[in-house]
Amino acid sequence: MPRRGGELPGAGYFAVTRASTMSQILHPNLHPNLSNLSGGGGRRAVLLDRDDTILDTTRMTSDLPVPGDLYDPARVRLWPGAGPALARLARAGYLLIVHSNQGGIARGHGTLADLHAVNDAMRALLLPFGVTLAGVYACPHHPTGSVAMWASEHAWRKPSGAMLAAACGEMGVAVAQSWCVGDKPRDVQAGVAAGVAASRCVLLGTSGSAADLALAGGLWAPSIVEAAEMIIAAG
């Protein structure tokens, strides 16, 4: 069973939470095949951003100095309708894989332990809907961070597709049959970079510029609820 990871020395560590509520730290040097995973397996998935896609993050952190940095499990709330929407996707046969930039750790706004606690709270809120996440991947690096071990750019940071490609490879995902959903252009850019067709990437939000929509291949939905309906209808 995966073990809970702690604060480990050296740059390049990634927080990854598995199907259980336990957590683990993976590093390319400890997982030699990680950097070569291509996501050419046979299971289709929906690659989901976490904040303001599954979780109602900005609203629940609006009183903090940096709204959007969620490192307190007591503030974790699902986006309205996210539980039933993810349950529908799971019943339709999709693996649910979460990917998240967590540069707030590099900026000192939270720790890996806080990240694990928030992800565990998210899983707990999804369980009543019968939803189990196949994996939750995060990159704690940021080039302007103040915490030395995380204060750098890294290949896993979106809009790079490396984190999503690694997740797809590890989970045996058929990338060409999968979807990517997120509320920021960088989320769908990462999906395209990982090999997901632009026509299967969905940008979420109440509004979007023409440029943002172009990055998402023209696909847009107000929230994960409508995105799930779109995905299921398209197959």
Secondary structure, DSSP 8 states (H G I E B T S, - for coil): --------SSS--EEEE-SSS-EEEE-TTTSTTGGG---BSSB-EEEEESBTTTB-HHHHTTTSSSTT----GGG--B-TTHHHHHHHHHHTT-EEEEEEE-HHHHTTS--HHHHHHHHHHHHHHHGGGT---SEEEEE---TT-SSGGG-S--TTSTTSSHHHHHHHHHHTBBGGG-EEEESSHHHHHHHHHTT--GGGEEEESS---HHHHHHTTT-EESSHHHHHHHHHHH-
